[in-house]
Amino acid sequence: NWTQKQCPIYISCDFKHYGDSIMVSVREGYEAVGVDTYYQRHANDYTNPHFHIIEKLLSSYLKNNNIGNDILDLCCGSGEITKILLNNGSYNIVGSDPYTFQLYKNQTGKICYQHTFKDIVSGKLIGQYDTIICSFAMHLCDTSMLNTLLYQLSLHTKQLIIFTPHKRPEIKSWFRFINSYELDRVKMKIYEAL
């Protein structure tokens, strides 16, 4: 059996949730039970397995770039982005995650909304942010909702930063592509609201 110590890029899973087969990666969890069920089951123990890569990319970017002060950590997980930001400066950060909101609050002491992508599409996001950072989640947004999601986000921010393991999402409206950085197949994409 794999453990987190033996395979550090994977999170530990409660294998009884997934039947007899051994599945330890987040992707395998998605494939076994679906994204919603996976995060419902791991709402209290989720950690992004790519944290150290994200930390290197974001910390390096922050040395030479101003992202403003008011930040929304969208799909915030256990607060990895928030922790990186606080290690690199003083920011006013709030999180939003429909699954890990309590874990985020416990780990960071910050406010956390429980917005789903559908909530944001329907106009429930509040506040103005200098930057919205979405880590390892926007590629999971249903493509039929992506354009409206981006429109709604553009109403609330000047800048969007996305971390993704894919070329997805393809952002072609409401934001202008600024730059992209990549480390160990993790992509950090920077966009400016139109």
N, C-alpha and C positions, 0 to 999 in steps of 0.2 A: 504494500500500500504506500502511495505517495504521501508525504507530509509537507507542510509549508517549508520546513527546514531543509528537506531534501531537494525541493523544487521551488526556490524563492520567487519565481515570477508567477506562481499560482497562489490563489488564496486557499485556505483550508476549507473543505466542504464537509458537510454532514452527509456521508454517503448513503445513509438509509433513505434520504429524500429522493434519491435518484435510482433506486432499485439495485440490482446486483452488479451492474457495470461500474467500473471505477472512472469517475469524471472529476477532474480537479481544476480545470481551467474555467475562467468566467465564460468563455465562448462555448465550452462543452455544457456548462450549466444552462446557457441560453438555448442551446440546441435540444437539451433534454426536457426542459420544462417551460421554456419561453421566457422572455425578458421580464415580464411583470411578475410571474411566479418566482423566478430566480431572486429578484430584489425583495420581494415580500419575505422570502425565506432567509435572506441575508441582511435584512435591514439593520440588525444590531451588531453585525460583525464584518461588514464589507470594508475592504481596503483595496484601493486601486493597485494592482500588481506592478504597474509601470511607474509608481511614485518617484523613484530615483531618476528615471529618465525625464519625467515631467519637471522635476525639481531642477535638473541641469539646464533644460531648455528655458524655462521661465526665469530662473535666476540670472542666466546669461542675458536674456532679453531685457530684464529690468535694469541692468547696469547702464544701458545706453538709451533707454526709451522710457518716456513718461506715459503711464497709463491712467493718470489722474488719481483722485483720492477715493471716490465713491465707486465701489466694486460690487457686482452681483456675481457670486459663485453659483452658477446655474448647474443643476444636477450635481450637487456638491459632494455627494458620497459622505465619507467620514471627515471631510474638511481638508483634504490634501492641498488644494489650491490655496485655501485660506491660510494654512500653516506656512506654505512657501512664501506667500505675500508678507505675512507678519515677520518672517525671518529676514525679509529684505527691506523693511520700511514700516511706516505707519500708515495704515489704510483703514477706511471706514468700509467694512465688508458685511454683507448679509448673504445668507445662503438660500437656496431653494432646491428641495428634493422631495418628491412625493413618498419615497420609501425610507430614506435614511435620515430624515429630518431630526429625529430624536438623537441618533448617534452623532450627527453633526453638532447639535447643540451641546451634547455632553463633552465632545472632544474639543470644541472651540470656545464655548461660552457665548457664541454669537446667535443672533436671531436667524431663524430658518423658516421660510415659507414652505408650503407643501404643494406647490404648483406642478401639475403635469404639463406636458406639451399642449394637450387639449385645453387646459385652463388658460394658458398663455394665448393660444389661438383665439379663445373666446374673449380676450381682453381683460383678464383678471390680474395681470402683472401690474404692480404699482411702483412708483418711484422713478427717479432719473439717476442714471449711472454713467460715470465716465467710461467704464469698461464693463462688459459682461464677458465672463470667461466660462466656457462650457467644456468640461473635460470628459472625454470618452463616452459621450451620450448622444450628441446631435446626429451622428450617423445612424442612430436607432429610430429617429423620427420618421414616421410614415411619410413617404414622398408626396402623398396627396395633401399633407398638412404643411410641408416645409416652407413653401412660399408665404403662406399666411403667418407662420411662426416667425419667419425672418422679418416680415412687415411689422409685426407687433414688437419684436425686439428692437427694430430700428427706431421705433417711437420712444424708446427708453434709454438709448445709449448712443455714444459717438463712435465707440470702437467695440468690435467683437473679436475675441480670441477663442479659437477652437483647437482642442487637442483631439486627435483621432488616429486610430490605427489603419485607416483607409484613405482613399482619395475622397470618399464620401464624408460629409455631404457636399454636393456640388452647389455652390452658392453663386447664383447668377442674377439675383435681383435684391434690391434694397440695401446691399452692401457692395463696396468696391474692394477687390483684393489688393492688399498692400504688400505682403511678403509671406514667405513660408520657410520654416526651419525643420530639419528632420534629424533624429538621432535614433539609431536602432529601430527603425521602421515606425517610430512614433512621430507624427507630424504635428507641428504647431503652426496654425494658419492665422494671420492677422488681417482683419477687414475693417473698413471705415464705413460708417453709415452714410448713405447718400443724402 
